[in-house]
Amino acid sequence: MRKWILVMIGAVLPLLGGASLGSITTDEGSHTWSHPVQPTAFLWMSVGLMVSHLLIVVGYLEVARRTTGPASTLAKVAAVGTVAVAACELWSGLVARTDLDAPVLTALNAGYAISGILIAVGTVGSGLALRSTGSRFALPLLVNGTFFVIALLLRSFAGDGVGIAALTVWSLLYCWLALSLRAAANETRPAVVLPAAG
């Protein structure tokens, strides 16, 4: 499967998960990590988010492969951060029934924070490094990384509902990167030479 398609799937998966959220909420276990989502459903949603992030890693690695210098290095930093947040998503699902006061959740939140920093620095930094080169990846990376920071701030200060919506929009912005990867792939694909008639 072409890499840009994998990135596109990764970008859209969180939207599909969010659309089903309303049908799997519960009033039980209000002091547990998964509330208001049922623990089993929360686990499956977490697995879906993990898969989504791992598909996005394909995009960062492709940017790293198609660029050089600081831009390539920073794209790899973003890839590492995305792998780390994928691991956090799985961890999150596995502790769905954990009480909110449990120390393990402090460690999990620290993991999310470190992952987020790596993603933000890698994405914005790579975009900035590519601006002067005229690369088609520069603007998608810059917009994506900047919106990611905004989404995290909204999650922290405007509540879960607004924050989750903002993070979903952030995920969808990877569609732009996917389309940029598709265009880059088309540019480098060798032309097919047809035999002359007669």
N, C-alpha and C positions, 0 to 999 in steps of 0.2 A: 504494500500500500504506500502511496506517495506520502512524504513526510508532512506536507502542508495539510493533507486531509486528517492526519492524526492530530495535528494541532487544532484544527477546526473542531473535531469531535471533543477534544479536551476543553475547548472554550465553551461549548454549548452544554456539556454534561451538568454543570452546577445549576443551570436554569431549569433543566428537567427535574432535578432533585428538589429545587425550591418550589416548583409547581405542585409537587405532591405533598408538601409539608403540611398544608392545612388539613389533609385527610388522616394524618397519623399523629396528631397531637393528643395529649392526655392531661388531665388535672392531677393525676397521681404522681407521687415522688417529686414534689415541688422543691425539695432540697437536694436533688441529685443532679449530676452533671448533664444528663440528657434532657432534662425538663425544658420545654413542655412536650418533647417528642418521646414516644415510647422507646425504651432502651434497644429493643431488637431493630426497630426501624432506624434508630439513630446510628446503630452499628453499620447497617447497610448503606445509609447515606454517607457515613464516614469513608467506607470502602469506595463508594462512587467518587467522592472528592479526591481520595488518594489516586485513583486511576486517572482522573482528570488532570491532576498535577503532573503525574508521570508522563502523560501524553504531551503536556506543555513543555516538559524538559526536552523533548525531541526538537522543538522549535528553537530553544536557546542553543542547543548543541549545533544545529544547522547554521544559526547565525555565527556561532564561534568558528565553524568550519569555513564559512564563506567570507570571513573578515580576518584581519591581522592585528597585531599589536595590542594596545590597551582594550580596544573594543572587543576583541576575541576573548581576552582574559576575563573581562567583566561579564561577558555573556556566560562564561563558564561559572563565574561566581553566582550569577542568577540561577543557573542550572542546579548548582549545589544547594542553594537556598530552597529551591522548589522541590528537590528530592527530600530535603529535611522537613519541609512542611507536609509533604506527602506522608512521611513517617509519623508526623504528629497527628495527622488525620486518622491514621489507623490506630494509634495509641488512644486518641480521643474516643473512638468507637468502642475500644476494648474496656474503657473505664466508665462506660455510660451510666452504670448504676452507682457510681462512687458519690459519697456525700461531698457537698460543696466545700466543706472545711478540711478535706483530706489533703495532706502535704503533697501527694502525687500530682494534684491539679496545679499546685504552684510550679512544680517542675515542668509540667506540660505547657503551662502558659509561658514559661521562660523559653521553652523550645520554640513555641510559636513566634515569640518576640525576636529571637536570634534569626530564625528562618526569614521572618519579614524584613529584617534589616538587610540580610544578604540579598534578598530579591530586589528590594528597593534600590540599594546601592548598585547592584549589578545591572539592573534594567535601565535606570536613569543614566548611570555612568556610561554604559555601552552606547546608549542613544546619543549622549553628548559627544562621545569620542567619534561617532560616525557622522555628526552634522557637517563637519568641514569636508568630508569625502563625497557628499552628495548621495550616500547610500540610501536605497529605498527602505532600509530597516530603521533608519534614524528616528523618524517621526513616530512610527508605531511604538517603538520602544520607549521614547520619551513620554508620549501621552499615556501609555500603559503604566509606566513606573510612577509618574506623577499622580495619576488617578488612584493607584494602589495606596499611596501615602494618604491621600484624601479619604479613601474608604476606611483605612485603619483609624484615622482620627474620628470619623463619623461613628464607627463602631464603638470607640471609647467614650465619646462625649454625647452622642445623640441617641444611644440605645441600640439594642440588638436588631430591632426591625429595620431601622434605617441603615444600620451597618451592614446587615446581611444583603439588603437590596443593593447597596453600593458595591459590595464585594462581588455580587453577581454581575453587575455592569462591568466591573474590572475584568472579570473572567471573559465576558463577551468581547472585550477589546482585543483579546488575543486573536479574534477572527481577522482583524486587520493585519496582524503579523503573519497569519496563515496565508492570506492573499498575497502579501509581499513575498513570501517564500515561493508561492506558486509562480508569480511573475519572474522571480529570479531563476527558478528552475527552467521555465520556458525559454529564457534568454540564453541559457547555457546548453540547452538540448540541441544536438547536431541536427541540421536540416536533412530531410529525406530527399535524396536525388532520384528523380524518376527517369527511367530510360527514355531516350529520344524516340519519338514515333517514327516508324518506317525504317 
